[in-house]
Amino acid sequence: SFPGGRRDPSDRDPVATALRETREELGLVLGTESVWGQLRTLPDRHGLTVAPVVANLGPLEDLTLTPNPDEVEEVFTLPLAHLLREENQGYTHFRTAGRYSYTLPVFLNGPHKVWGLTAIITELTLELLVPDHY
């Protein structure tokens, strides 16, 4: 999943929350100048509202991450080219009470299967960044 968490009273907006959570979870300090914008808000499975924030981290080779072991088990990245290959894209269909209920995107063939809210945010980001290819 992406860095994230609940808004603190000291956070003035969703961008401030995202920047703080990124610092707390990954040890990555970003300024507001890195932020490209905010995607539409989404409900999570518990009925909370998620406000995804998109930022430019710069070249991955230049990043020094220090994940908080109390919050982060593992860090991995997927190249944009991997996410755009059709063989790595799919959908998961969910059933409730024996009937079709809903469909969510899934990204396959990486170090982990990307699914759930993380896949939804990934899909929205791809639609924004490369609309002619996704």
C-alpha positions in Angstrom: 0.0 0.0 0.0 1.0 3.6 -0.1 2.1 5.7 2.9 -1.0 6.9 4.6 -2.9 7.3 7.8 -5.4 9.4 9.7 -5.3 13.1 9.7 -3.7 14.6 12.8 -5.3 17.8 14.3 -2.1 19.6 13.4 -2.4 18.7 9.6 -4.0 21.6 7.8 -5.1 19.5 4.8 -4.8 16.1 3.1 -1.4 17.2 1.5 0.0 17.9 4.9 -1.3 14.5 6.2 0.3 12.7 3.2 3.7 14.5 3.7 3.7 13.7 7.4 2.8 10.1 6.9 5.5 9.7 4.2 8.0 11.1 6.6 6.8 8.9 9.6 6.5 5.7 7.6 9.4 5.9 5.1 11.7 8.5 6.6 11.3 10.5 3.4 11.0 14.3 3.8 9.2 16.0 1.0 8.1 19.6 0.6 4.9 20.8 -0.9 6.8 21.7 -4.1 7.1 18.0 -4.8 3.3 17.6 -4.7 1.6 17.4 -8.1 -1.9 17.2 -6.8 -4.6 15.2 -5.2 -6.8 12.5 -6.8 -10.5 12.2 -6.1 -11.4 11.0 -2.7 -12.3 7.3 -2.3 -14.1 5.3 0.4 -12.2 2.5 2.0 -13.8 -0.8 3.0 -14.4 0.6 6.5 -16.3 3.7 5.2 -13.5 6.1 5.8 -12.5 8.7 3.1 -9.1 8.4 1.5 -7.6 11.4 -0.2 -4.7 10.2 -2.4 -1.9 12.7 -3.0 0.5 12.4 -6.0 4.0 13.7 -5.6 7.3 13.5 -7.6 9.9 11.8 -5.5 12.7 12.3 -8.1 15.0 9.5 -9.2 14.6 6.4 -7.0 18.4 5.9 -7.0 18.7 9.2 -5.2 16.3 8.3 -2.4 17.3 7.1 1.0 14.4 5.4 2.7 14.4 4.5 6.4 11.1 2.5 6.8 9.6 2.5 10.3 9.5 -1.2 11.3 6.4 -0.6 13.4 4.5 0.5 10.3 6.2 -0.9 7.2 7.1 -4.5 6.6 8.6 -4.1 3.2 9.2 -1.5 0.5 9.1 -2.3 -3.2 8.6 -0.4 -6.4 7.2 -1.3 -9.8 8.4 0.5 -13.0 5.8 2.3 -15.0 6.5 0.1 -18.0 5.6 -3.0 -15.9 2.3 -1.5 -14.8 1.4 -0.6 -18.4 2.0 -4.1 -19.8 -1.4 -5.8 -20.4 -0.2 -9.1 -19.1 0.4 -7.5 -15.7 -3.1 -6.0 -15.5 -6.2 -7.7 -14.4 -9.4 -7.5 -12.5 -10.7 -9.4 -9.5 -14.5 -10.0 -9.3 -16.0 -10.2 -5.8 -19.2 -12.0 -4.8 -21.4 -11.2 -1.9 -24.0 -13.7 -0.8 -23.4 -15.9 -3.9 -23.9 -13.0 -6.3 -21.6 -10.8 -8.3 -20.9 -7.7 -6.2 -18.1 -5.6 -7.6 -14.8 -5.6 -9.6 -11.5 -4.1 -8.7 -8.2 -3.8 -10.6 -5.2 -5.9 -9.8 -1.6 -5.7 -11.0 0.3 -8.9 -11.3 3.8 -10.4 -12.0 5.7 -8.1 -9.7 7.3 -8.9 -6.3 3.7 -8.8 -4.9 0.2 -8.7 -6.3 -1.1 -5.1 -6.0 -4.8 -5.2 -5.3 -7.5 -3.4 -3.3 -7.4 0.3 -2.6 -3.7 0.3 -3.6 -4.6 -1.0 -7.1 -7.5 1.5 -7.4 -5.1 4.4 -6.6 -2.5 3.0 -9.0 -5.1 2.8 -11.7 -6.3 6.4 -11.2 -2.7 7.5 -11.2 -2.0 5.7 -14.5 -5.1 7.2 -16.1 -3.8 10.6 -15.1 -0.1 10.2 -16.1 -0.4 8.1 -19.2 -4.0 8.4 -20.5 -3.0 7.3 -24.1 -1.4 4.1 -22.8 -3.8 3.0 -20.0 
